[in-house]
Amino acid sequence: HVAGYALALDMTERGLQNDAKKAGMPWSLAKGLDTFCPLSDLIPASAVPDCSRLELWLTVDGAPRQRASTALMLFPVPKLIAFLSTQLTLEAGDLILTGTPEGVGP
């Protein structure tokens, strides 16, 4: 059961990430700082007629940064959910982040 859809920003602190990579260390901390995964309000699944054709965009201070469509994803959203549900126990409230559209920052 899918309750709804939301957008999340999976942030990375590139300086920490690069330092950790150079040191041969895990770079998990570069992705896990406070406030590093802001999440939009949930859009109920009933309000989304086709999750495989959603337009997604990000603006920062009114300037466009990213724009893409779920139609461009390698795997359709329902297929991703079906696959993950065979590998993981998905429970109410779980989030699935699918990746970044074209235009990820430096």
N, C-alpha and C positions, 0 to 999 in steps of 0.2 A: 504494500500500500504506500503510495506517495502522497504525503500531506500537502506538499507545495514545492515551490521553486524560489530560489533566492540567488543573489550574486554575492560572491565573497572575493575579497582582495587578499591573495596569498602573498604577503609582503616578504621581501628578503633584504637584509642589511648587507649590501654587496661588500663592504669593507671587511666585515667579520667573516663572510663567506670566503672571500679571497685569501685572507690570512689563514683560515682553517685549512683550506685546500693546499696552500703552500707548505703548511706544517704536517700534511698528511693526516689531519684530524677530521672527525665528523663535523659537518657544518650545520647541524640541527639548530644550534642556538641562533644562527643568523636568520632562521625562519620562525623562531618562537618567542620573540620579545613581546612585551606587553603591547597591546593594541595592534598586533601585526596580522590579524585576520578579521578585519571588520566585515560585517554581514548585513546585507540589506534586509528590509522587511520581507516576510514570507508572503509570496503570492500563492493563494490557494490553488491546488491542482485543478479544481473545477473552473478556474478563471483562465486556464491555459489550454486552448483547444488542441494545440499540436506542439509538444515540447521539442520536436525535431526541426522546428522552423521558427525559432525565437531569435529576434535581433537583440544583441547585447552591446552596450556601449559604456564607456567611462569618460567622464569629463573631470578635469581638475581646474578649479577656479574658472569654469565656463569654457575652457579650451578642450577640444576633443583629444583623447589620448589613445583610446582603443575602440574599435568597432568590428564586430564579427557576428556570425550567425551560427546557431547550433547545427544548421544544415551542413556546415563546413567541417564538422567534427569527424574524426576518423571512424568513430563508432556512434551510432544513434544512442540517445539518452536511454531509451527503454532497454536496449541491448546491454549497455553498461550496467544498469541496475540489475538486470537478470543475471549477468555474469557474476557481479559482486555478491549477489545473494547466494550463489553456490559456493563461494569461497569464504564468506564472512557472515557472522550473525548480525543482521541489520535490525535495529530496534527503533521504536518511536523516538524521534528527536535526533537520530543520527544524520550527519551531513555527508554528502559525497561531493568532493571538489574534483572537477574533471580536468583542469588544466587551464592554460592561458591562451587566449586567442593571439593571433598575429599582432605584433606591436609591443611585446614585452620590453620593459625598460632596459637600460644598459647593465 
